[in-house]
């Protein structure tokens, strides 16, 4: 028996619409705030640190909660990030995890 694809639960639709609105409002308010504020000094430094902080927050749980291949690849990514641009470090980390998963199983 297949579910009726034309029947949508109104609460689910409302939840999806609310999440979409919250996401849009967050993004637009950030652009609006930065456009109306002089970005210099400590604020500029903080905004420059956001991409690295978000990447760390996403990767750190995986590095410690999974197997040895992921942990070693995370360590390799950190070493790459000390010398190379962020995008190159991420690409190197992705290649490292693929290679280590093939080697370690």
QUILIN-V342649 format. One line per field, one symbol per residue. ss: DSSP state (A for helix, B for strand, O for the rest). phi: phi as a letter, one per 30 degrees, with the letter a starting at -180 (. if undefined). psi: psi as a letter, one per 40 degrees, with the letter a starting at -180 (. if undefined). Layout:
ss = ???
phi = ???
psi = ???
This chain:
ss = OOOOOOOOOAAAAAAAAAAAAAAAAAAAAAAAAAAAOOOOOAAAAAAAAAAAAAAAAAAAAAAAAOOAAAAAAAAAAAAAAAAOOAAAAAAAAAAAAAAAAAAAO
phi = .cddddccdddddddddddddddddddddddddddcbdcaidddddddddeddddddddedddcccddddddddddddddddbcdedddddddddddddddddci
psi = hiiheehhhddddddddddddddddddddddddddeihhibdddddddeddddddddddddddeeaaddddddddddddddddiidddddddddddddddddde.
